[in-house]
Amino acid sequence: MSASPFSPALLLPADAARLVREACTPFPTEDCPIASAHGRVLRQDVIADRPLPPFDRVTLDGYALRAGDVRGTSAATAIRQPARFTVSGTPQAAGMIARSLPASPGACIEVMTGAVLPRGADCVVPYEDTDRDGATVTLAADAAAGLQPGAAIHREGSDHAAGDRIVTVGTRLSGREIAVAAACGCTTLRVAALPRIALISTGDELVEVGAPVAPHLVRRSNDLALRAALVHAGYPLVQRFHYRDVPQEIETGLHGVLAEFDVVIATGGVSKGRHDHLPATLTALGVIKVFHGVAQRPGKPMWFGVSRRRTPVFALPGNPVSCFVCLHRYVLPVFAHASGLAAAPETWVSLASPVEGLAKMTRFLPVRLQTHPDGRLTAAPEASNTSGDFAGLIGTDGFVELPPQATRFPAGHVARFFPWA
């Protein structure tokens, strides 16, 4: 474990993130009905149980016929110009068993999008390239001249053969993957279990949003902001708690949540003030401290530990920007890892304007992304007033991580970018 070269007592953010990842065990696996699987992380491959598509599929409304009948490939199949065909039988719609095209030259069958291609046909001519009079269909000259076998046909197995692996382990399921799973007959899917998260705010100064608020009090916002980010990131099982700065109240509350929940996230009460009781209380309850303090701004007082039953405990600073940044830098990435989510490539951006460095701290700087006609992606710094300025994050897309540096970072400096959930 390496510490910051500028402040030996504090970890660098990369080391803190590594320790969090090493301490957190994978979430369990469970079966999930496909109708409820959106946003879940896959723990099994989705395998094609039959070819996709499972038959030669008609891709537009029109007439199925033999291309050779149009081209006149032999004297027996030669057709007068313009090409005329006789409609055989009733139209074939999607979901109907395939009919057979009569063997006589010049026969066609009316077909609908999604239908099985009639046996003996090898192409489809769309309505708009034909003129119909009773049972006689006349092809437009240009359509007839360019018609080839396979036209307007989605061939059986051309997407995937039976047995192909289509969606792989570690994928977060969206509508696209769920559509594929449904096509492969998956009524349930093996996915990572969702962690039950206790989200705790601490402080005598906090009141509920709808309660009367005196001038010396503030409304609870941190836990609502973190809950919204957690839900948006795919972790909806969040229950909110509030404890006053009373050691006995904090100890009683923590004792319960440590026994009941899979993850505990607290905000406030984690620094070195007289009323910052959280670290000592966690230690008294048997939570093993992994680290306390990271060489970063905002978020320096962050605390992390693991309970006896391997429950990870994140004690984040109480300043709004600090806790929001720490959630996105440490908590959400380790949740993705514990879910088995395939690692996403890191995003790097260049600064749109110069910014000041911090001599002894990594700086997390909120930014607004800007795209340019030449394809460049730049990050415009949007520094908040203080770490208590939650409103300063409005309009930003995330933050960049700037390593300890006493000098300025020039415009064009490339930094790692972390998006808001």
Steps between C-alpha positions, in 0.01 A plus 500: 500500500651830394425834656508840343860618456382839618305383808624164636199455727250502215437260215493593136155454340621209284619313812177574684298368206714186490454433871124543470492257209712241682282517811161464326382150410291428189126533531313165499328358192125460463239416238296792371185488283577649163229765542687637804855466364556849362811653653620176659850362439508167318667200665437255213551510127190522284525220241295475182272197537423501125616691194425871488290566309351150529374500138543690175309814598325740265613857575230702318148473361484384141513190283722195542620343175796346319758749373577262213146542371568873457844462341386227261794271568372232261253465217261321731490794746530788257234764556368768274601858586382664714519221762158383610413255776186327617414519869447155650261441790450721804758738649756352740533705819743482791433202720356282222653168396697538177314427179661363183540709189346319200765349275356662187699803376352840575335411832526717810357512852402820678697525827516729802796628702617237749347207312687179427625501140281264296677180399637526146522882502838669521421875503231755582391798288344787701153628423637835385694332217189331360164574346217256572188434295291221649726196532762642263804685638725697264853588612647841427770472236782631719402271789490199268838583350681509834321220686730241658443189716491597869339839445297609807577175683658472845666161466463230768798506738658803333511684834606211723518122482350281772748477787656841441583706809320830440501686834792436733548492876562843649254689279260748659167412345315757294209460263734373228636209702159417645356478149772251406445298819127484428567385143719224644225379733647625830210539741745572783857623505785442744604842626692664781285553808422859588661615825277630778646840580462697822552870427560697819519875549628634831477839664289708738465768235298287258122506460271318258434681175135573581552595864517857632858622478651753740773738382772294671389168344528348152280260307616144438633480148813281502317172553239584236773592250696182569186287484409647162850429368491144635161429345606649167813284503290185543490452880145584611479317834586803711354586840569840660577562866587807705686510832564804715851566630430289807741207549236268648256571216769443238618178666149358531414585141824366357468177694173432322602595147829309521302184575230555238655663194760396244663843472504801732563850367509787749552871450626743762658451840820358355755777547683604820245730660367459851169366366646271232414174676476265203857357478520418871151351504573280200818374665311426822251293299779286357530661159863471392638825363673461164588867466400843625600794287597530134726765347218654299285810487212489542452191717818482709337358821348194326499186719462139383478175692352149505277347769535154652245365251694659212263792459685788332454831679561829320505805725504798267554865592189702572567781254265446205755514218746288699260211559369513142851484354605218735193297406595520132874452550488204741155359576342463156816355339530231767129420468554444128795274577308304766213457253740348246440780252750487216757773548429807290789683336618807687395835359764766453435861405709812441448815704337783311673760716784508754429419866697520822655187648510407867851450633420214737161374388336337202241742372156382390372776275140508368489554124260548215579295189523670164509324164658663196445457125842339463402226746690635802349467846602769745411569862411853607577549872198594711650538846237519775512782753591260784449130571165605644381647169279222366331745265839555336477148354194588293592485133814294555547153353746360752848580627862459401776369726807723512806360687688701764683780324606838631484664158212564262359238268501658155219494249530174308619301803350149474325374814286205596129575499235351732138555391216560742264204522 
